[in-house]
Amino acid sequence: MVKRIVVLTPYRFLWVLIIIFSIFIIALIIYLKSAISGGLPSLEELENPKQNIATQVISSDGKVLDHYYIERRIPLLIDSIPKDFINALIATEDKNFYNHWGVHTSRIFTAALKNIFAFRAKEGASTITMQLARNLYFNRDNTLKRKLLEAMTAIQIERTYTKNEILELYCNTVAFGRGAYGIQVASKVYFNKNPYELTTSECAFLVGLLKAPERYNGIVEPQRAIQRRDLVLSLMYDQGYLSGEQYNKALAEPINLSIGKIPKYKTLIAPHFVEMVRQELSNDPRLGNKDLYRDGLIIYTTLDSRIQNYAEQAVEQHLKYFQKTFENTFSWANNKKLLDELIRKAIQNSPQYISASNDKKKNIEISLSKNQKFIDSVKNTALTIQVGLVVIDPSDGAILAMVGASPKFMQENPDAKYSLNHVTQIRRQVGSSFKPFVYATVLKKGLTPETEIECSPFTTTLPSGEVWSPKGGCDCGPGCKKPLSYGLGLSINSMAARLIVEVTTPQEVINTARDMGIKSSLRAVPALALGGGGELSPFEMTNAFATLANEGTYIEPYFIQRIEDQYGNILYERKQLPQTREALPINVAHQMTQMLKGVVQFGTAWRIKNYLNGVEAAGKTGTTNDFADAWFIGYTPQLVAGVWVGFDDQRITFTGNYGQGGSAAAPIWGIMMGKIYADNSLPYKQRRFAFIKSDSTDSIPKTNPENIYENYFPQQTFYNNNNRKIKEKQKIILKDIWSNAFIFGKKNLK
C-alpha cells in the first residue's frame, strides 16, 4: 500500500495557522465569558462601594478613645490627605495614573501573554485603579480570572469616578499592615500622628509599605524599611515631585516609629469604659440597622479624658508603693494550701492543658507544676492589687471616668481591656461604707445630727435566738452617749447597730438604699448596718452617693450622649432633662453631707485633706473582715467618685491596718480630686458646699463653713476655725478610738 504524503504548502500552512488561531480565540472568548460571568460588581456596588469603616468612640472633650472594627479604617476627604503621600503613591505605583483609563494597555498585554503561557497570574500590571478594584470587590487569589475581573472593574470605576475620587477611595481602603486600613489609621499606628502632620519621609515610608507591609514595616529589619523608603523618595525625585534639596532632606530624616515604644496599655484611654459602651450597644435598637463594626458610626460619650487621666495617675501613684507594702508583708509559706490550689486551677485553665488529649494532660500537669516561671506567674497574678474607680457628675448622672483594673494588671495582660471590670462586674461586701443608708433612714424619722445615742458595746438577741454582738464601740463606759455625727464620722459600729435595731429596721434601710440607687440583692438582717447584708458593686455604691451629692434627687447614670452615622446624621441623642425622683428629703441630704464632711475632717478619711487644698469633701470609708476589701465613696460640691481596692481571689487579703479603707482606697480618691481641682481647664471651681435653707426646722441653713463643725459636732469638734489647731479635750476623747481604728504608720505614708 502506497502512503499518500501531504505537502504543507505556504497556502495550506497559513490556513492551518488561521484555524488554530480561530480556535484559540473562540476558546479564549468562551473562557473569558465563563470566568467573568457573575463576577463583576453591579452598578449599585460601583456607585456605592461597601467599605468596613471603624466606629469611633469619642470623649466629651473630643478625644478618640478607641474604635470598634472589622477593619480599622477611618475615611478622609482627598483634601485632608497629604500631597506628598499622593505624589509618592503615583510615583511608585502608577506614574501614568492621570493618563490611562483604568489599565495600562501595553503592560496588561505583555503581562497577559506571560500569564497565559504560565497558566496562572505570574506577571503583574496593576494600576492604582485596578488595585482599588481588588481592595473593594475581590480577594487576593493570584489567578488570571481575578486579573481579568480587576481590569474590567477598573475600567468601570474610571467611568464612574473622577481621578481624585479614585485616589480618595484608594487611600482610605488600602491595607498598611498592623491592622491599619487607610492613611488616617496608618499614620496613627506607625507614627502616632494625624495625616496632616506627616513629613515627606514618613509619607514615603507609608507608601513603601504597600508592596509588602510585614516585610517593610521596620520592626524586624529597620534597614530594609529605610531602603524601601529611599527607593520611593528616589522615584519621587526622578519624576519631579521633589527638588534636590527636598530629596536630600527626606533621605537624611530617621524613621521614628511609635510602634513598640509605648506600652500597649498606655495607648488605651479608659479601655474598660470603652468595652462597657460596646457591650451596651451590641444589638441595641438605638443603632437602627447600622452595624457597630462596619458602618463608621461616631459615638459621643460622657467620659472626660482629662479626668480619666487624673484617675489613672492617682491609681498608679498610690499602688506603686502600696503594692510593695503588701508584697513585703505577705507570705506564701503561711498560705501553701492556697498556692497549691491556685497552681492547680491555673494549670487546668492553661492553653496547653485545655488543648491536650486526655492521655497527655497528666504529663502537662506535672511539667507545669515544676515550672518555676509558671509558678511565679501564678503568684504574681494572685497578689496583684486590683482597683475599681468611677467618677460621676451628680447633677446629671454622666460618667466622667472609669478605671476598671490596676495598671500592673493592664501592663502584664495584652487583652486586659476585655478583662473583669472592677467597677461594674464585681460585687463585694462594702463594710462601713453602707452606714450612710442607716443614718439617712433615721434622719428621715426625725433624728438630727445632734441626736445622742449610746455608743458603748452593743448586744442583742435576734429572732432566731442568735446573739449578735458586733465589735467596735466607745470605751467611755456604760451608758455613754455620742451624737450621730460623731458615730458616723468615726464609724462606730455599736451606734449603727443600735440604730438599725432600736430606731429603724433592716427593711426600712433597704428601702432607703433602693431609693438612692442600690439595685443588688440585700438581706433584711441587722448586720446590714455594718455592710453585712449583701454584696454591691463600686458603680452602684457611687451612684447611690451621687443622690446625696445631688441634694437627695436620684438620677439614673448614663455614658452615651449621642450617636451619629458616618455622614453626621443623628441616630440617637440623650434627652437634656432626664427623669429624676426624690430619694431623700432635701434637708436629710443636707444633714448627711454635713455629717459625711466630718469623716473627712476628723474621721476615718482624714488623709485626703492633704490633697484637696481647701476643697470641701464628704464621704465614707469601708473595710470588710480580715481587710479583704477597702472602700472610699465620696463627693465634692460638683463630683462624686468611688474607689474599691482588693483582690480577685477573696481568700487573699491585706495583712494589717494599712488595708483599711482610709489607707488603701481614700488616698487614691484624694490624689485624683486634688489633680482635678488644680486643672483650670476643667469647669470645677466650686470648692464649698452651698445649701439653701428649706422650710423644715430640721434643715441645715446656709452657714459659715468655718463654723459648721461647731454646729454639727458639738463637744467633739476636732478642728478649730482655721482647721489646724487640735483642741486638747477632743484629742483625749478620740485618742483610743483613733489609735485602734485607723492609724497607719507614718513610714507607710511616705
Secondary structure, DSSP 8 states (H G I E B T S, - for coil): ---------HHHHHHHHHHHHHHHHHHHHHHHHHHHTTTS--HHHHHS----B-EEEE-TTS-EEEEE-SSEE----GGGS-HHHHHHHHHHH-TTGGGSSSS-HHHHHHHHHHHHHHTS--S----HHHHHHHHHH------HHHHHHHHHHHHHHHHHS-HHHHHHHHHHH-EEETTEESHHHHHHHHHSS-GGG--HHHHHHHHHHTT-HHHHSSSS-HHHHHHHHHHHHHHHHHTTSS-HHHHHHHHHS-----TTTS-HHHH-SSHHHHHHHHHHHTT-GGGTT--TTTB--EEEES--HHHHHHHHHHHHHHHHHHHHHHHHH--GGGGHHHHHHHHHHHHHTSHHHHHS-HHHHHHHHHHHHT-HHHHHHHHHHHH--EEEEEEEETTTTEEEEEE-S-HHHHHH-TTGGGS--TTTS--B--GGGGHHHHHHHHHHTT--TT-EEE-S---EE-TTS-EE--S----S-TT-EEEHHHHHHTT-HHHHHHIIIIIS-HHHHHHHHHHHT--S----SGGGGGT-S--B-HHHHHHHHHHHHTTTEEE--B-EEEEE-TTS-EEEE--SS--EEE-S-HHHHHHHHHHHHHHHHTSTTGGGHHHHTT---EEEEEE-GGG--EEEEEE-SS-EEEEEEE-SSTT----SGGGSHHHHTHHHHHHHHHHHHH-TTSS----S------SSTTS-----GGGHHHHHSTT---B-TTS-SB-HHHHHHHHHHHHHHT---HHHH-
